[in-house]
Amino acid sequence: MCGSLMLGGCALIMSVSQIVLVDQGTPAALIVLPENAEPIAVYAAEELAYHIEQASRARLEILREPLNAPPAKPAVFLGATRAARDAGIDATSLASEETVLRTGDGQVYVVGNDGPGDPLDAGITHTGTLWGVYEVLERYLGVRWLWPGKLGEYIPRANDIRIPALDEGFSPRFAFRQQRPGLGRRGFTEGNMRLSFSEENAKRYARDQTVFLRRHRMGRSEDTIYAQRRSGSGHSFGDWWERFGKEHPEWFQLSPDGRRGPAEGAKPRKFTMCVSNPGLHAKTVELWQEERSKHPGETINIDISENDESAQCVCPECRAWDGPPVDRSTLPPGLERSFEPVQAGTRYARFAKAVHALASAVDPNVKVNYYAYLNYFWTPDASVELHPNIMIAFVPWFRWAGWFPRTEAEHEWIKQQWLGWQRTGASIYYRPNWFLDGYTMPLVYMHQFCDAFQFYARHGMIGTDFDSLQGQWAAQGPNLYLLSRIQVRPEMPIEEMLGEYYATFGPAAGAVKDYFTYWEDYATKNSTRAADAIRTRRDGNFRRYALYAQVADELYPAEVFPPAETILARALEATRDDKDSAFAERVVFLQQGLAHAKQCAATAAVVNDTSSSMDAKKAAIAELLKIRRSLEHTNIANMDRAAIIETDSWKEIEGLFEP
Ligand SMILES: [Zn+2]
C-alpha cells in the first residue's frame, strides 16, 4: 500500500538527486565551456541553450572557464573543462565519439574528447560532447527532429527542466553512419536550374538539412572506409585502362570475343577487371604502398571496389575462382538478370582475400574494402573465409525488382545473402541505394525497411552509407524519420519509432498514421506492378530511380490522391482547437507535399503521353513550376533532386525545359 505520505517521500528523494536547469520558467543553471573550447563544444552549448529556451523560454547563460568563483547555480559543464577533470573525468582518454554523462555535487558533466573543425562537417570525428547534448535533449526534454528546419523541431513546452542522477558512458552503436546528402549542383544544366531551387533556397535547404543530420548523429568514429578514398570514389579502376592497358592487358576483363579491356564500341572507362590475375593484386598493393609513403603516419586502406559495371571476365582462371555453377532456381523471380553473365560473388571474395594476404604482410592492420554489388553481390561459396579486416559494403542492387517494398521472397533472399557474408568472417556495412527511389511520390515502406535494417544490426552490421537522400520530407516523412532514427536507436521497436513521429502531430496523430498507412499499403500492394512498369521502359535497361518521372503517372494515377487528401483534411480538422499551432502547421506541411506530388504526377501524365502536343507538355511543366516556386521556401522537398529526375527522365524531349 502506498499512501500519499509515501509518495511525497519518494518525490523528495527524487528531487535531491535531480539537477534543476529551469525552475518555473526561470533559468536555474549555467552552461560552462572549457577555456579553449573547440568549435564543436561551442556549438553543443548553443544547441543546448537553444532547445532549452524553445522549451521553457528560459535562456541559460553560457560561460567559459576560468570561473572567478564556483558557480552560484548548478552548471552543465560541456567538454574538457577543468571542473570535469577535477570530478575525475579525463576527456583525453575517451574514444573519438565517446560520451560521458555524469552528475555530482549538483553539477552535470557532458564530456567528449572533442577535436577541431567545423561542427557541421560529418568528417569531424571527435564529437562526443555534441552527441551527449543530443542525448540529453532527447531523453530529458523529449525533443525530436522530424525533418530539416524549424517546423520539424518538436520541442515539448516545459516550465521545469531537470536532469536525473547520471553516471554512464556510451558511443554510437555503428562506427560510421552516413546518409549521402544529395546536395550540390555539379553538372547542372539550364533545365535543371529552371526546375530546381532558387540559389537562396538551395543554400537555406542545405544548411537546414546539414543541421538535421548532425542532430541525428550522422558522422563517424574513424576513417576506416574513407581512408582509402584518396585514390578513387568507390569504383577504383576507372582510369586503369588508360594508365596500364597497353602494358598489361591481362589485368583487364577478357570478353568472349577474345578481347581484353573495354568491349568493342564501349566507352573507354566501361570495363571490369580480371580479378584472378596475380599481377593485378601486386600492382594494387604497390600503389597502396606508394600512397602510404606519401602520407606517413596516416591510415591508408585499400579500396578494390570494381568499376560501376557487372563483372565480365570469362578467362579460365576467373571462371575457376567462381567454383561450381550456382543454383539460380533459388533466386526469387525477377532477380535472375542481376546475375548475368556470371554469378561472381565467390570470385570477388577471393580477389579481396588475395589482396589482403599481400598487403597484410606489409601492415597487419590494413583494411581492404569493396562493394558486394551487381553480379558479385550473391554470397560466396561456403568454403570462403575472410579476415575481419576485409570490409564488405553490402549493396543490394537490382534493375527493377527487389526494391522496397519488395516481395516476401525477395526480402528473405536478401537477408540470406547478408547471413552468407557474415559467415565468411568479413566485416559488413550497409550501403544501399534504396532512398534514391520514388521521385517526389509518397512512396513509403517503413515496416519492411526497418525489419531488414534491424536484421542486419542483429547480425554484425558495423556501419551504414546510404546513397542518397532525395529529401522528400513531406511525401515520404516517416520513411526518412526512420532512416535517421534507426541509426541512433537500432533496437527501438518500429511502432515506437513511428509513434514518436506521429505524436508530433498532436491531436492529428491518429489521422497522420492513417495517412501514411494508406500510402504504405498502396506501395506494398503495387510493388510487383511497379517493378513491371519500370521494366517495360527502354527495354528494361533502366535505372529504377533515375527515370522515375517516366512512370510516376502510371504508378500514382490521379484517382489515388483524393482518398489521401480526405485523410489529411480530417487530420487538419483534428488540430483546429489546439492552441499549439505547430500541429496544424505540420499537417499543412504534409498537405503541401501531397499537392506537390499530385502535380508532379499530373505533369508526368501529360509529358509521358506521346499524343500530347509540345505546347501541352510545356504548359504542364509551367504548372509544375508554379507550385514548386510557391513551396520551395518550405522544406517539403529537395527541389534540386526532383529537377534531376525530371530532366533525366525527359531529356529526349527536345525543348521541353525551355521557357
Ligand atoms: Zn579473368
Residues whose N, C-alpha, C, O or C-beta is under 5 A from the ligand:
A	BS01	ZN	C274 V275 S276 C313 C315 C318
